[in-house]
Amino acid sequence: YTLVNIYPGRLSVYHVDLFRIEQADALLELDRVDWINPEGVTLIEWPRVALPLLDAEAVLELHLTDPAAPPERRLLRLHDPAGVYGGVMRELEGYAQPA
C-alpha cells in the first residue's frame, strides 16, 4: 500500500491516499514534506483524518458524485472554505456544463 505517489512535472503533484489511515497521529509520524508538496499540488483522497492538520493550508475541496452514477455523467462540486481560490473558481465556471 502506497501512501503517496509523486508525479513530477512542471508543477509536481503529490497524490496522497489516506483510505487506510484511521487517526491523524499516523500522519504526525511522517515528515510533513513527505505528504504535503510545498512547491506543487497535493491531492488527498479520503482527507477526513488530514483536515485537522491542514488548518494552515489553502484547501480546495473537490467532491465527485457517487461512482454508481452513469459513467457518462459525473458531477464535480468545488468548495473553497477559506475563500482563497476565487480566481480559480471563476476560471472553472467557464468550463461548467449544465446538470
C-alpha positions as CSV (number, residue, x, y, z in Angstrom):
1,Y,0.0,0.0,0.0
2,T,1.5,3.3,-1.1
3,L,0.6,6.4,0.9
4,V,2.0,8.9,-1.5
5,N,2.6,8.8,-5.3
6,I,4.7,11.6,-6.7
7,Y,4.1,12.7,-10.3
8,P,6.9,15.0,-11.4
9,G,6.4,17.7,-14.0
10,R,6.4,21.5,-14.4
11,L,4.3,21.5,-11.3
12,S,4.7,18.3,-9.4
13,V,1.7,16.5,-7.9
14,Y,1.6,14.5,-4.7
15,H,-1.3,12.0,-4.7
16,V,-2.0,11.1,-1.1
17,D,-4.3,8.1,-0.4
18,L,-5.4,8.0,3.2
19,F,-8.0,5.3,2.9
20,R,-6.3,3.0,5.4
21,I,-5.2,5.8,7.8
22,E,-7.6,5.9,10.7
23,Q,-6.0,8.6,13.0
24,A,-4.3,11.9,12.3
25,D,-1.5,10.7,14.7
26,A,-0.2,8.4,11.9
27,L,0.4,11.4,9.7
28,L,2.2,13.2,12.5
29,E,4.8,10.4,12.4
30,L,5.7,11.5,8.9
31,D,7.8,14.5,7.9
32,R,5.2,17.0,6.6
33,V,7.0,17.4,3.2
34,D,6.6,13.7,2.7
35,W,2.9,14.1,2.1
36,I,2.3,17.9,1.6
37,N,4.0,19.2,-1.5
38,P,5.4,22.6,-0.6
39,E,6.2,23.6,-4.2
40,G,3.3,22.0,-6.1
41,V,-0.1,20.4,-5.7
42,T,-1.2,17.9,-3.1
43,L,-4.3,15.8,-3.9
44,I,-5.7,13.9,-0.9
45,E,-8.1,11.1,-1.2
46,W,-10.1,10.3,2.0
47,P,-8.9,13.5,3.6
48,R,-11.0,13.3,6.8
49,V,-8.1,12.4,9.1
50,A,-5.8,15.0,7.5
51,L,-8.1,18.0,7.7
52,P,-7.2,18.9,11.3
53,L,-3.6,19.1,10.2
54,L,-4.3,21.4,7.2
55,D,-5.6,24.4,9.1
56,A,-2.6,26.5,7.8
57,E,-3.1,25.3,4.2
58,A,-5.2,26.8,1.4
59,V,-7.6,23.9,0.9
60,L,-9.8,23.4,-2.2
61,E,-12.3,20.6,-1.7
62,L,-13.4,18.5,-4.7
63,H,-16.4,16.2,-4.4
64,L,-17.5,13.8,-7.1
65,T,-20.9,12.1,-7.5
66,D,-21.4,8.6,-6.3
67,P,-19.5,6.1,-8.5
68,A,-22.7,4.2,-9.1
69,A,-23.9,7.1,-11.3
70,P,-23.9,6.5,-15.0
71,P,-20.2,6.7,-16.3
72,E,-21.0,9.3,-18.9
73,R,-22.2,11.7,-16.2
74,R,-20.2,12.9,-13.2
75,L,-20.8,15.9,-11.1
76,L,-17.9,17.7,-9.6
77,R,-18.5,20.2,-6.8
78,L,-15.8,22.5,-5.5
79,H,-15.7,24.1,-2.1
80,D,-13.3,26.8,-1.1
81,P,-13.7,27.0,2.7
82,A,-11.1,29.7,3.2
83,G,-12.2,31.8,0.2
84,V,-8.7,31.9,-1.3
85,Y,-9.4,30.3,-4.7
86,G,-11.9,32.9,-6.1
87,G,-9.9,33.3,-9.3
88,V,-9.7,29.6,-9.9
89,M,-13.4,29.1,-9.2
90,R,-14.3,31.9,-11.7
91,E,-12.0,30.4,-14.3
92,L,-13.5,27.0,-13.9
93,E,-17.1,28.3,-14.2
94,G,-16.3,28.8,-17.9
95,Y,-16.0,25.0,-18.2
96,A,-19.1,24.2,-16.3
97,Q,-21.8,22.3,-18.1
98,P,-25.5,22.3,-17.1
99,A,-26.5,19.3,-15.0
